[in-house]
């Protein structure tokens, strides 16, 4: 049975924390790796090739999705700091946007990774 006194906030705080860790620790490494790859010769020179490879692509999409959740959760609680009291509409709009963008990035990655995009056009 569904209990009304339970909150979905721990899920958002978990995604917020994971996104913060990605932004603080992993993204500088990713940016540095792409900078180094951009200046080297050979296979690493093609950054698009690296980003769209299966494993690096999954890592980049995961980092991007966690960053999106982190930022939108920060905006949600930043509104409270600005004395804009949030209601269910703002809650659904921000977290719905995060879920929608996550889904869009996953679908685009799948379309590009499996060359479905080329077959559609």
N, C-alpha and C positions, 0 to 999 in steps of 0.2 A: 504494500500500500504506500502511496506517495505521502510523505510528511512535508507539510508546508514550512516547518521550522528549519529545514535543511537549506543550505545555501550552495550555490554553484561557484561561489567566490574562491574556494581553494583551488579549483581547476585553473582559474584565471591567474591566481597568484603563482601557481606552479609554472604556467607558461611565461609569466612575467619574469620570474627568476631565471628560467632557462634561457629566455631571450636576452636578459641582462648579461648572463655569463657568456653567451655567444658573442654579443657585441663587445664585451670587455676582453675576452681571451681569444676566441677563435677568429673573429673577423680581421683583426690586425695580421694574424698569420696568413689568412687567405689573401688579403690585399698584398702583403709582402710576397707571397708565392706567385701571384699573378704579375706583379711588377718584375720579379726576377725572370719569370717565364717569358714576359714580353720583350726583354732585352737579350735573351739567349737565342742561339740558332737551333735549327733542326725542328723536331716535332713540337718542342715546348714553345716555339715562336707563335704558333697558332692558338691564341687564347680561347677562341670559340671551340676549337677541337677539344681542349681540356675541359671546358665548362660543360660541354654536351656529352662527354663520356659518361658511362653509367654511374660509376661510383662517385667521382667528383661532382657530377650533376646532382645526385641525390644529396650529397653533403651541402652543396650550395643552396639548393631549394629548401632543405631543412633549416639552414641558417637564416635564409630570407624569411621563411614563415615564422620562425621564432622571433626574429626582429620585429616583424609586423605585429605579432601579439604583444610583445613588450611595449612597443610604442603606443598602440591603441589603449592598452591598459593604463599606461602612464597618462595619456590624455584624459581617460575616464576619471582617474583620481585627481588629475590636475584641475579639472573643472570644479571639483569640490574645494580645492585650495583657492580658486578664484571666486568662491562663494556662489557658484552656479550649482544649485542642487540638482542632482541627476535623478531622473525618473526611469520608468521601465522603457520608455521610448528611446531615450539616449543610450540606455544599457543595451537594448536590442540593436540599435543602429551601429554602435561602435563594435560590439562583439560580433554582430552579423557581418559587418564590413571585413573584420579580420578573418572570419570563417570563409566569406566569399572570395577574398583575395587569396587565401591559402588554397582554396579549391581551384581557382583560376590558374595559379602558378603550377599546381600539380598536373592539371589537365594539359596546359601548354607544354610542360616538360615531357609528358607522355607522348603527346602528338609529335613533338620534335624528335624525341629519342627514338621512336619506332618508325620514323619517316611517314607517319600518317598524314602530316601536314602537306607533304609533297604530293601524295596520292589524291588528296581532296581537291587540289587546284589543277 
